[in-house]
């Protein structure tokens, strides 16, 4: 619910800013003429369209093995719902399979995203650890959740998600994408 309110606040402030820009353009046109208003509009659009190239934060990953240790046709995918909000969710995606040299399950890739309505909130995962333990995969995901207002970060929140993903026989043999919801998140499965 807080995410929805934050999105609505961002939208309201953006609409008010656009209204102010329209009024400022009208005042410039009346007082200084069309050329001043045109230069103002071009300046606003050019500054709004600037993209800041940021160095992608590297996520530290632990417990992963090389992709060539698993036969390509044996690779499976799991989506783990870490946290569910009203209109968005935090997810962990795992690629795993049986090792070529044994029947042990190994994880070859892991990444975390935020899906859904995300205006004003940015999820930046920093650390992902996945460890196979028998018929489960134990995971630990930590990251920073940035609360932004019109693109400016106002608050950064540390988030940590831990849990177990059961690997029953259907997960080991099914070739379809699996969605898993850990017991402690109270999330409905969204397929």
C-alpha positions as CSV (number, residue, x, y, z in Angstrom):
1,X,0.0,0.0,0.0
2,X,2.9,2.3,0.8
3,X,4.3,1.7,-2.7
4,X,1.0,2.7,-4.3
5,X,0.8,5.9,-2.2
6,X,4.4,6.8,-3.1
7,X,3.6,6.3,-6.8
8,X,0.5,8.5,-6.5
9,X,2.6,11.2,-4.8
10,X,5.2,11.1,-7.5
11,X,2.5,11.4,-10.2
12,X,0.8,14.3,-8.5
13,X,4.0,16.2,-8.1
14,X,5.0,15.5,-11.7
15,X,1.6,16.8,-13.0
16,X,1.9,19.9,-10.8
17,X,5.4,20.5,-12.2
18,X,4.1,20.2,-15.8
19,X,1.3,22.7,-14.9
20,X,3.9,25.1,-13.6
21,X,6.0,24.7,-16.7
22,X,2.9,25.5,-18.8
23,X,2.2,28.6,-16.8
24,X,5.8,29.8,-17.0
25,X,5.8,29.3,-20.8
26,X,2.6,31.4,-21.1
27,X,4.2,34.2,-18.9
28,X,7.4,34.1,-21.0
29,X,5.4,34.3,-24.2
30,X,3.4,37.3,-22.9
31,X,6.3,39.2,-21.5
32,X,9.3,38.3,-23.7
33,X,7.7,36.9,-26.9
34,X,7.6,33.6,-28.8
35,X,11.3,33.1,-29.1
36,X,11.9,33.2,-25.3
37,X,9.0,30.8,-24.7
38,X,10.4,28.4,-27.4
39,X,13.9,28.5,-26.0
40,X,12.4,27.8,-22.5
41,X,10.4,24.8,-23.8
42,X,13.4,23.4,-25.7
43,X,15.5,23.8,-22.5
44,X,13.0,22.0,-20.3
45,X,12.7,19.1,-22.8
46,X,16.5,18.8,-23.2
47,X,17.1,18.7,-19.5
48,X,14.3,16.3,-18.9
49,X,15.6,14.0,-21.6
50,X,19.2,13.8,-20.3
51,X,20.1,10.3,-19.2
52,X,22.7,10.0,-16.5
53,X,24.9,7.0,-17.4
54,X,25.5,5.2,-14.1
55,X,27.9,2.4,-13.6
56,X,25.9,-0.7,-13.0
57,X,26.3,-1.9,-9.5
58,X,27.9,-5.3,-9.5
59,X,25.9,-7.8,-7.5
60,X,28.1,-10.2,-5.5
61,X,27.0,-13.7,-6.0
62,X,28.1,-16.7,-3.9
63,X,27.4,-20.4,-4.3
64,X,27.2,-20.5,-8.1
65,X,29.1,-22.8,-10.4
66,X,30.1,-22.5,-14.1
67,X,27.4,-23.1,-16.6
68,X,29.4,-25.8,-18.4
69,X,29.1,-28.1,-15.3
70,X,25.4,-28.7,-16.2
71,X,24.1,-30.2,-19.4
72,X,22.3,-27.5,-21.4
73,X,19.0,-29.5,-21.7
74,X,19.0,-30.1,-17.9
75,X,18.9,-26.5,-16.9
76,X,15.8,-25.5,-14.9
77,X,14.5,-22.1,-13.9
78,X,12.7,-21.0,-10.7
79,X,11.2,-17.7,-9.8
80,X,11.0,-17.1,-6.0
81,X,8.6,-14.4,-4.8
82,X,10.6,-12.7,-2.1
83,X,8.0,-10.1,-1.2
84,X,4.7,-9.1,-2.6
85,X,3.4,-5.5,-2.5
86,X,-0.1,-4.4,-3.7
87,X,1.1,-3.7,-7.3
88,X,4.6,-5.0,-7.4
89,X,6.8,-7.8,-6.2
90,X,10.5,-8.6,-5.4
91,X,11.7,-11.7,-7.1
92,X,14.7,-14.0,-7.2
93,X,15.4,-16.0,-10.3
94,X,17.5,-19.1,-10.2
95,X,19.0,-21.3,-12.9
96,X,20.0,-24.7,-11.7
97,X,20.4,-28.3,-12.7
98,X,22.1,-31.6,-11.9
99,X,25.9,-31.5,-12.1
100,X,27.4,-33.5,-15.0
101,X,29.8,-35.4,-12.7
102,X,27.1,-36.2,-10.0
103,X,23.4,-36.1,-9.4
104,X,23.8,-33.1,-7.0
105,X,21.9,-30.0,-7.8
106,X,24.1,-27.0,-8.5
107,X,23.0,-23.3,-9.1
108,X,24.6,-21.6,-12.2
109,X,23.0,-18.2,-12.1
110,X,20.9,-16.0,-9.7
111,X,19.5,-12.5,-10.1
112,X,16.9,-10.4,-8.3
113,X,14.4,-7.9,-9.7
114,X,11.4,-5.8,-8.8
115,X,8.4,-6.2,-11.1
116,X,5.2,-4.3,-11.4
117,X,4.4,-0.7,-10.7
118,X,7.7,0.8,-9.6
119,X,7.4,4.5,-10.0
120,X,9.5,6.2,-7.3
121,X,11.0,3.0,-5.9
122,X,14.2,1.4,-7.2
123,X,15.5,-2.0,-6.0
124,X,19.3,-2.5,-6.1
125,X,20.3,-6.0,-5.1
126,X,23.9,-6.1,-3.7
127,X,24.5,-9.7,-2.6
128,X,22.9,-13.0,-3.6
129,X,24.0,-16.3,-2.0
130,X,22.4,-19.7,-3.0
131,X,23.4,-23.0,-1.4
132,X,22.0,-26.4,-2.4
133,X,21.1,-28.4,0.7
134,X,19.6,-31.8,-0.2
135,X,16.2,-31.2,-1.8
136,X,16.2,-27.4,-1.1
137,X,18.0,-24.3,-2.2
138,X,18.9,-22.0,0.6
139,X,19.0,-18.3,-0.5
140,X,20.0,-15.0,1.0
141,X,19.3,-11.8,-0.9
142,X,20.3,-8.4,0.4
143,X,20.0,-5.0,-1.3
144,X,19.0,-1.4,-1.1
145,X,15.5,-0.1,-1.8
146,X,15.7,3.6,-2.8
147,X,12.6,5.8,-2.3
148,X,12.7,8.6,-5.0
149,X,10.7,11.7,-5.5
150,X,10.9,13.0,-9.1
151,X,14.1,11.0,-9.6
152,X,15.9,12.3,-6.5
153,X,16.6,9.7,-3.8
154,X,15.1,10.7,-0.5
155,X,15.5,7.6,1.6
156,X,17.5,4.3,1.2
157,X,16.3,1.2,3.0
158,X,18.3,-2.0,3.6
159,X,16.4,-5.1,2.7
160,X,17.3,-8.8,3.3
161,X,15.3,-11.8,2.2
162,X,16.3,-15.4,3.4
163,X,14.5,-18.6,2.8
164,X,14.4,-22.1,1.4
165,X,13.1,-23.3,-2.0
166,X,12.0,-26.9,-2.0
167,X,13.2,-29.0,-4.9
168,X,10.6,-31.7,-5.1
169,X,10.8,-34.3,-7.9
170,X,8.4,-32.2,-10.2
171,X,10.8,-29.3,-10.0
172,X,13.8,-31.4,-10.8
173,X,12.2,-32.9,-13.9
174,X,9.7,-30.3,-15.3
175,X,11.0,-28.3,-18.2
176,X,8.6,-25.4,-17.6
177,X,9.3,-22.2,-15.7
178,X,8.4,-22.6,-12.0
179,X,7.1,-20.0,-9.6
180,X,7.8,-20.8,-5.9
181,X,6.4,-18.8,-3.0
182,X,8.2,-19.5,0.3
183,X,5.9,-20.2,3.2
184,X,6.9,-17.1,5.2
185,X,6.0,-14.4,2.5
186,X,2.2,-14.9,2.4
187,X,2.3,-14.2,-1.3
188,X,-0.2,-15.7,-3.8
189,X,1.4,-17.5,-6.7
190,X,1.1,-15.3,-9.8
191,X,1.5,-17.3,-13.0
